[in-house]
Amino acid sequence: MKNLLIIACLCVVSFANAQAFKGKGDQKFQIGASFQDNGTGITGTYDLGMGENISFGVATTYLLGVSNDLDADFGERFDIKARFNANLSSVIGVDEFDLYPGLNFSMNNFGAHVGARYFFSEGFGVYSEINFPIAKYDTGNLTLEEKLNNQFVFNIGASFNI
């Protein structure tokens, strides 16, 4: 019985007709965990499709767990970004999977990101994303607190169609 249930679940997932990025008018909301040196937190993104392979959006992060050695205030824990994505789902040819490189402007830097999302159903999927700065606004010697949200970041979580 257990084996039959596992096979049924695999069939449902493999035959799902979910589309990761539909183009103009598509809306995605993602919520997840954020991991970086000296801090972990929660992150959320919203993306709106503007064309067949283009989306614009906003991303925000708040670090809940910061190293005890740091005296980080709200401004160092919080970050918000405007972002641009090149959604490559139709280029790759796999409807359920979207690879999306992009650029972002945050409160701390001009950066880039590369993400991937996979949808199990029409409304629910998972994603992972890496973010890294290209040009930091403050080029001096940054304190450890100033490096929060201004360094390599890994995000993972759930993705939703809205």
Order of alpha helices (4+ residues) and beta strands (2+ residues): alpha-beta-beta-beta-alpha-beta-alpha-beta-beta-beta-alpha-beta
